Amino acid sequence: MTVALMWEARAPEGGGAELLAWARGRNLVPAPLRRETYRAPGDRVLVISWWHAGYDADLPELPDPPPDLTARPVHRWRFEQIQPA
């Protein structure tokens, strides 16, 4: 089974570049199968990591950034891949 972990944070206005740099500097150990990082208007940063594991597996996740880098709590979601019918 493939599980995708999504981590999304919003920086204070104008702080998106600093939050992005912080997120890109965090390593996950062990490393995921794949990891992608995105940014969006509103100083938002999204990181998606893919793992070969069960839905409830204990997997490394990005931590919360320092409080001065976020405008609100981090959002986290977990999804399992659905195979085509």
GIURQUI-V506817 format. One record per backbone hydrogen bond with DSSP energy under -1.0 kcal/mol. NH is the residue of the N-H (numbers start at 1). CO is the residue of the C=O. Records with the same first field share a line. If there is no record, write none. Layout:
NH = CO ; CO
This chain:
3 = 51
4 = 79
5 = 49
6 = 77
7 = 47
8 = 75
9 = 45
11 = 43
15 = 12
19 = 15
20 = 16
21 = 17
22 = 18
23 = 19
24 = 20
25 = 21
26 = 23
33 = 50
34 = 50
36 = 48
38 = 46
40 = 44
44 = 40
45 = 9
46 = 38
47 = 7
48 = 36
49 = 5
50 = 34
51 = 3
53 = 1 ; 51
57 = 54
69 = 66
70 = 67
71 = 10
75 = 8
77 = 6
79 = 4
81 = 2
